[in-house]
Amino acid sequence: MSQVDLSKLADSPLFKGIEGKEIELLSSLFTQSQIPAEKTIFIENMPGESLYIIMQGSVKISQMLAEVNEQEVMTLGAGDTFGEMAVIDEGSRTVTAQITEDALLYSLNRNNFNKLVSDNPQLALQLTLNIVKIFNMRIRSAKEDYRTMLIASLSRKG
């Protein structure tokens, strides 16, 4: 793992409202990893500790519906963020993330996030607000998917 250059991600929702110098400061807190296809980044119910940004490749996000029945929730690609709540909340992962195409990931772990909170609370607040906005967007999308599924289910019964 090595330090990253986040300047290419200035348009990312994760960095909305964060200026060049602040992005430079954040770059020192992120690391990068090259990860081959089929590798699992994290598994549902394991403790979370890092958020990830996909620079290259793709990641399948899935959730167990039953002991042997896994459901794909979404596939993410370059520029997408996942695992973002792990830096804020010490709870367990709610999904599994697996690389589907060789990937270059940038990650921020909770220790570095907490260092940011101590050293630069204003920047940490903006990053936290962006994380919450990304999370809320996903909840709204999931709610809409659930609604569509319910309507389809009800129309089959009727």
N, C-alpha and C positions, 0 to 999 in steps of 0.2 A: 504494500500500500504506500502511496505517496501523496503529497499535497496536490491540490487541483487548481485550475483556473476557472472560476465561476463567471467570468466576464461574458462568456458566450451564452449564459443563461439569464441575462438581465431581464428578458421578457417573460421569464417563467412566472407563473402565479405565486410560486414560493418566494420570489424576490420582489414582488410588486411594492412600489414605494420605497425601495432600498437603493440608495445612490452608489455610484462607482467606488468611492473610498470604502464604504461600508461593505460592499460586495467583496472587495479586496481583503478586508478584515475577516469576513466569513470564510474566504478561501483557505485561510490558515487553519480553520477548524474542521474542514472536510477532508476526507481521504478518498482515494480512488481504488477500485478493484476491477480486474479483468476476470470475468467468470464465464466458464463454458456452458453451453446448452445442457439442459437436463439437471443442472445442479440446483438444489433447493436452498434458498436464501434463509427462509424461516418457515416453521411449521405452526399451524394453528395450535393455540394453547401454550406455546412456549413463551417465556418472558421476552418482552420487546426491549431493545436498547438503542436502535438506530433508525433514522429515516434514510431513504434512498432516492436518488434522482437517476433516471436512466439516460445515459449519454448516447449509447448505441445498444442495439439489440432489442429484445422484448422479454416481458415477464408475464407469466400467467398467474392470476390471483384466483384462488379457489377456496372452497369451504366444504367441510364434511357435512353431508345431510344425514348419513347413517354410518355405521361402523365401516362399511365397505363402499359407500356411495359418495363420491366427491363431485361437486358441482362447480364448474368454472364460473366465476363471477364476472371477470373482465380480463382482457389482455391489454397490457400497457406497452408503450413504445418510447422512443427517444423524446426527451423533454418531460415525461411524466414523473410524478413523485409517488412513492408508496411507503407505507410503514410510518407515516408522519406522526401519529399520535404517541409513538414509543418514546419520543424525547420529552413529552409532557406528562404522560401517564405511565406509571410503572406496572400497569395491568398486563395480562397475557395477550398474545396475538389473537385476533379474531378470524384470521385467514391464513392460508399457506401461500407463499410466493416462490415460484419456480421459474428459472431461466428457460425460455423456449428457443431463443436464438442467442448465440454468443454475445455477451453484454459487457459494456463498460459502465460501471456504477460509481456514483459519487455518494458518500455516506457521511452523516453527521450523527455521532453517538451522544447519548444522554450526558455523559461527563463533559464533553465539549460544549454542549448546549447550556449546561449549568454554569460552566465557566463564562460563557457569553452573558448569561443572566447577571452574574456577579460583576463582570468587567464593563458591560455596556447594556444596562437595563433598557434603554430606549430602543436600541437595535433588536434586542431580544424580544421586546414587546411587539415590534412590527413583524418579526419573523413568526411569533406565536399567533398573531392575528391572521397572517397569511395561511398558516397551518390550519387554523380553525375554519377559515373560508373554504379551503380545499376539502376539509372533512365534511363541512355542511353541504357542499356541492355534491359530494358522493352520497350523502344521506338522502338528499332530494332526488337524485337520480335513482337510487335504490327504491325509494318510496314510489316513484313513477313506474319502475319495472314491476314492483309488487302489485300496484294497482292494475296494470295491464294484464298481469298473470291472473289476478282475481276475476277481472271482467271476462277474460277468455274462459276461465273455469266455470263461471256462472252461466255464460251463454251456451256452453256444452250441455249443462244440466237442464236448461230451459228448452 
